[in-house]
Amino acid sequence: MRCVACIACGRVLCASRYNEPDHDGSWVPPDWAASQWARMEQLQDLTGAQVVGPCVSNYGNGLWWLNTWTANCTALYGRPCRCVRT
């Protein structure tokens, strides 16, 4: 299992595993990311900080990754994952 590293950046939770997860060097499968997102939401609820959504690239696989992640979130939780879109 992969670890989700989080740093409280003021009032925003920054998750290093979700920075450009669509790139080869930092690839995270969108289904795995969706399955772990409940942890991010729990941190958001506990700290009151906002969770920044996965920051994907604006080219190549970025849109595919984000759409697949959103579809997986909806399938798992019955709704899109909660986050601030950047």
Secondary structure by P-SEA (a helix, b strand, c coil): cbbbbbbbcccbbbbccccccccccccccaaaaaaaaaaaaaaaaaccbbbbccccccccaaaaaaaaaaaaaaaacccccccccc
